């Protein structure tokens, strides 16, 4: 229902011009008939603190936060969810009772994407292999821990970063050498690429899946292209695969609910709309 007040939110990052989030939230705003806007805000790191402090003055209900500001966003909060405190990073900010709250919905999006793309994936999954040790890997490991995955192994070209992440994550998180990747694949029930390798404009992930069991699920957080070479290789050998687009769609749900007061649903229609933008069918 339209009202006289325009509810405003957006996504802040640097750079941010290629973000698909305005497509997602614009679709939901139209679906619910809400008089609202969702815009992109390109903010340099040195200007981010001021931007966050003036969110209310700018008339914003809150924002999504993307690279490179997630850690800085967490430090700017008045209150944080347990998940954001655990990860020390926030990607969704909103106002509640006069205070700036923050959450990290990346793990929510990751789990919901697997649940939708391969229902029941976690019933027999005991071992997960994580490729990469950046911020996305941190959130994904937290999600896997929520699902009680018994063994989580991080493989990263820089072992020190993997060890830091394992220590931060706590629990049964191991680190393996990149040179031992083939051996780790043999026992993996789930393989997750959290690196940018395979993304458009980046080198491919040079990895043979030959040692991997045929029932192991392979997923990639990269969604441009929708099918990376890793996912194509897995699909052709018969493994179940889940691409990264659903993670983007599902992580957006909590923010929309905080800002606009309605809880949206990730539908096939929305997915096809964003797919069209990614593939260039729509500008």
C-alpha positions as CSV (number, residue, x, y, z in Angstrom):
1,X,0.0,0.0,0.0
2,X,1.4,3.4,-1.0
3,X,1.9,6.1,1.6
4,X,3.2,9.7,1.4
5,X,6.5,8.7,2.9
6,X,9.2,7.2,0.7
7,X,11.0,4.4,2.6
8,X,14.7,4.4,1.5
9,X,17.5,1.8,1.8
10,X,20.4,0.8,-0.3
11,X,23.7,-1.0,-0.7
12,X,27.0,0.7,0.2
13,X,30.4,-0.5,-1.1
14,X,33.4,0.5,-3.2
15,X,33.0,-0.1,-6.0
16,X,29.3,-0.9,-6.1
17,X,28.0,-0.1,-9.6
18,X,27.7,-3.8,-10.5
19,X,25.6,-4.7,-7.5
20,X,22.4,-6.6,-8.4
21,X,20.8,-5.8,-5.0
22,X,18.7,-2.9,-6.4
23,X,17.1,-5.4,-8.9
24,X,16.2,-7.7,-6.0
25,X,14.8,-5.1,-3.7
26,X,13.1,-3.2,-6.5
27,X,11.2,-6.4,-7.5
28,X,10.0,-6.9,-3.9
29,X,9.0,-3.2,-3.5
30,X,6.9,-3.5,-6.6
31,X,5.5,-6.8,-5.5
32,X,4.3,-5.5,-2.2
33,X,3.2,-2.1,-3.6
34,X,5.5,-0.2,-1.2
35,X,6.4,3.4,-1.8
36,X,10.2,2.8,-1.4
37,X,13.6,3.1,-3.0
38,X,16.8,1.0,-2.9
39,X,19.9,2.7,-4.3
40,X,23.6,2.1,-4.7
41,X,26.1,4.2,-2.6
42,X,29.7,4.1,-3.7
43,X,31.6,5.2,-0.6
44,X,35.4,5.1,-0.1
45,X,36.8,3.5,3.0
46,X,37.9,6.8,4.4
47,X,34.3,8.2,4.1
48,X,32.5,5.2,5.4
49,X,32.4,6.1,9.1
50,X,30.7,9.5,8.3
51,X,28.3,7.8,5.9
52,X,27.1,5.4,8.6
53,X,26.8,8.1,11.2
54,X,24.5,10.1,8.9
55,X,22.3,7.3,7.7
56,X,19.3,8.7,9.6
57,X,20.0,12.2,8.4
58,X,20.1,10.9,4.8
59,X,16.6,9.5,5.3
60,X,17.7,5.9,5.1
61,X,16.0,3.0,7.0
62,X,19.3,1.1,6.8
63,X,21.7,-0.4,4.2
64,X,23.3,-3.5,2.9
65,X,27.1,-3.4,3.2
66,X,29.4,-5.1,0.7
67,X,33.2,-5.2,0.1
68,X,35.3,-3.6,1.5
69,X,33.2,-2.2,4.4
70,X,31.8,-5.2,6.3
71,X,34.3,-5.2,9.2
72,X,34.1,-1.4,9.5
73,X,30.3,-1.6,9.6
74,X,30.4,-4.0,12.5
75,X,32.6,-1.5,14.5
76,X,30.1,1.3,13.8
77,X,27.1,-0.6,15.4
78,X,25.3,0.2,18.6
79,X,24.0,-3.3,18.8
80,X,24.8,-6.5,16.9
81,X,23.3,-10.0,16.6
82,X,25.2,-12.9,18.0
83,X,26.1,-14.0,14.5
84,X,27.6,-10.6,13.6
85,X,29.6,-10.5,16.9
86,X,30.9,-14.0,16.1
87,X,32.0,-13.0,12.6
88,X,33.1,-9.4,13.5
89,X,31.5,-8.3,10.3
90,X,28.0,-6.9,9.3
91,X,26.3,-6.7,5.9
92,X,22.8,-5.6,7.0
93,X,22.2,-2.5,9.1
94,X,18.9,-1.1,10.4
95,X,17.5,1.1,13.1
96,X,15.6,-0.4,16.1
97,X,14.5,1.7,19.1
98,X,16.8,4.5,18.1
99,X,19.9,2.3,17.9
100,X,21.8,1.1,14.8
101,X,21.7,-2.7,14.7
102,X,23.7,-5.0,12.4
103,X,23.6,-8.6,11.3
104,X,25.6,-10.8,9.0
105,X,23.1,-12.6,6.7
106,X,25.7,-14.2,4.4
107,X,25.5,-17.5,6.3
108,X,21.7,-17.3,6.2
109,X,21.8,-16.8,2.4
110,X,24.4,-19.6,1.9
111,X,22.3,-22.2,3.9
112,X,19.0,-21.2,2.3
113,X,20.5,-21.5,-1.1
114,X,21.7,-25.0,-0.5
115,X,18.3,-25.9,1.1
116,X,16.5,-24.7,-1.9
117,X,18.9,-25.9,-4.5
118,X,19.6,-29.4,-3.1
119,X,17.0,-30.1,-0.3
120,X,18.3,-32.5,2.4
121,X,21.9,-31.8,1.5
122,X,22.9,-31.8,5.2
123,X,21.3,-35.0,6.2
124,X,24.3,-37.2,5.5
125,X,26.9,-34.5,5.0
126,X,29.7,-35.0,7.5
127,X,32.7,-33.4,5.8
128,X,33.0,-30.0,4.1
129,X,36.0,-28.7,2.1
130,X,36.2,-24.9,1.9
131,X,38.4,-23.3,-0.8
132,X,39.6,-19.9,0.3
133,X,39.9,-18.0,3.6
134,X,38.3,-14.6,3.1
135,X,35.3,-13.0,4.7
136,X,32.8,-15.1,2.7
137,X,34.5,-18.3,4.0
138,X,34.2,-17.0,7.5
139,X,30.4,-16.7,7.2
140,X,30.0,-20.0,5.4
141,X,31.9,-21.9,8.1
142,X,29.7,-20.3,10.7
143,X,26.6,-21.6,8.8
144,X,28.0,-25.1,8.4
145,X,28.7,-25.1,12.2
146,X,25.1,-24.3,12.8
147,X,24.2,-27.4,10.8
148,X,26.6,-29.5,12.9
149,X,28.9,-30.5,10.0
150,X,31.4,-32.7,11.8
151,X,34.5,-31.9,9.9
152,X,35.3,-28.6,8.1
153,X,38.6,-28.2,6.3
154,X,40.0,-25.0,4.9
155,X,42.4,-25.0,1.9
156,X,43.9,-21.7,1.0
157,X,47.0,-20.8,-1.1
158,X,48.3,-18.8,1.9
159,X,48.2,-21.2,4.8
160,X,48.6,-18.4,7.4
161,X,45.2,-16.9,6.5
162,X,43.6,-20.3,6.7
163,X,45.0,-20.9,10.1
164,X,43.8,-17.5,11.3
165,X,40.3,-18.3,10.0
166,X,40.3,-21.7,11.7
167,X,41.3,-20.2,15.0
168,X,38.7,-17.5,14.7
169,X,36.0,-20.1,13.8
170,X,36.7,-22.4,16.7
171,X,35.4,-26.0,16.9
172,X,36.5,-28.7,14.6
173,X,38.0,-26.6,11.8
174,X,41.2,-28.0,10.2
175,X,43.6,-26.5,7.7
176,X,45.2,-28.4,4.8
177,X,47.9,-27.5,2.3
178,X,46.7,-26.5,-1.2
179,X,49.1,-29.2,-2.6
180,X,47.1,-31.8,-0.7
181,X,43.8,-30.7,-2.2
182,X,43.3,-34.0,-4.1
183,X,43.5,-36.0,-0.9
184,X,41.0,-33.7,0.8
185,X,38.5,-34.1,-2.1
186,X,38.4,-37.9,-1.5
187,X,36.5,-37.6,1.8
188,X,34.5,-34.4,1.1
189,X,30.7,-34.5,1.1
190,X,30.5,-30.8,0.3
191,X,32.9,-28.6,-1.7
192,X,32.5,-24.8,-1.5
193,X,34.5,-22.4,-3.6
194,X,34.6,-19.1,-1.7
195,X,37.4,-17.5,-3.8
196,X,36.9,-15.2,-6.7
197,X,38.6,-17.7,-9.0
198,X,36.2,-18.6,-11.9
199,X,34.5,-15.2,-11.7
200,X,34.2,-13.2,-15.0
201,X,37.5,-11.4,-15.5
202,X,39.4,-13.6,-13.0
203,X,41.5,-16.8,-13.7
204,X,39.7,-20.1,-13.5
205,X,40.0,-22.3,-10.5
206,X,42.5,-24.9,-11.6
207,X,41.2,-28.0,-9.9
208,X,40.5,-31.5,-11.0
209,X,37.5,-33.2,-9.3
210,X,38.6,-36.7,-10.2
211,X,39.1,-37.8,-6.6
212,X,35.7,-36.5,-5.5
213,X,32.8,-38.9,-4.7
214,X,29.9,-38.7,-7.2
215,X,27.4,-37.9,-4.4
216,X,29.3,-34.9,-3.1
217,X,27.6,-31.6,-3.5
218,X,29.6,-28.8,-5.2
219,X,28.7,-25.1,-4.8
220,X,30.4,-21.8,-5.8
221,X,29.6,-18.4,-4.3
222,X,30.5,-16.9,-7.7
223,X,27.4,-16.1,-9.7
224,X,28.9,-14.3,-12.7
225,X,28.9,-16.5,-14.7
226,X,26.1,-18.5,-13.3
227,X,27.9,-21.7,-14.2
228,X,31.6,-21.5,-13.4
229,X,34.0,-24.0,-14.8
230,X,34.1,-25.7,-11.4
231,X,30.3,-26.2,-11.4
232,X,30.4,-27.3,-15.1
233,X,33.0,-29.9,-14.3
234,X,31.0,-31.2,-11.4
235,X,27.8,-31.3,-13.3
236,X,29.3,-33.2,-16.2
237,X,30.7,-35.9,-13.9
238,X,27.3,-36.3,-12.3
239,X,27.7,-34.4,-9.0
240,X,24.9,-32.3,-7.6
241,X,25.6,-28.6,-8.0
242,X,24.3,-25.4,-6.6
243,X,25.3,-22.0,-8.1
244,X,26.0,-18.8,-6.1
245,X,23.0,-16.7,-7.2
246,X,20.7,-18.1,-4.6
247,X,23.0,-17.0,-1.8
248,X,22.7,-13.4,-3.0
249,X,18.9,-13.6,-3.2
250,X,18.4,-15.2,0.2
251,X,20.8,-13.0,2.1
252,X,18.7,-10.0,1.0
253,X,15.5,-11.2,2.7
254,X,16.1,-10.1,6.3
255,X,17.2,-6.6,5.3
256,X,14.1,-6.0,3.3
257,X,11.9,-7.1,6.2
258,X,13.8,-4.8,8.6
259,X,13.5,-1.7,6.3
260,X,10.2,-2.2,4.6
261,X,8.2,-4.2,7.1
262,X,7.3,-7.2,4.8
263,X,9.1,-10.5,4.6
264,X,9.7,-11.4,0.9
265,X,10.1,-14.8,-0.6
266,X,12.7,-15.9,-3.1
267,X,10.8,-17.1,-6.1
268,X,11.7,-18.5,-9.5
269,X,10.4,-15.3,-11.1
270,X,12.9,-13.2,-9.2
271,X,15.7,-15.6,-9.9
272,X,14.9,-15.5,-13.7
273,X,14.8,-11.6,-13.5
274,X,18.3,-11.4,-12.0
275,X,19.6,-14.1,-14.3
276,X,18.5,-12.0,-17.3
277,X,20.5,-9.1,-16.0
278,X,23.6,-11.2,-15.5
279,X,23.4,-12.8,-18.9
280,X,22.8,-9.4,-20.5
281,X,19.2,-10.1,-21.7
282,X,18.1,-7.0,-19.7
283,X,20.3,-4.0,-19.3
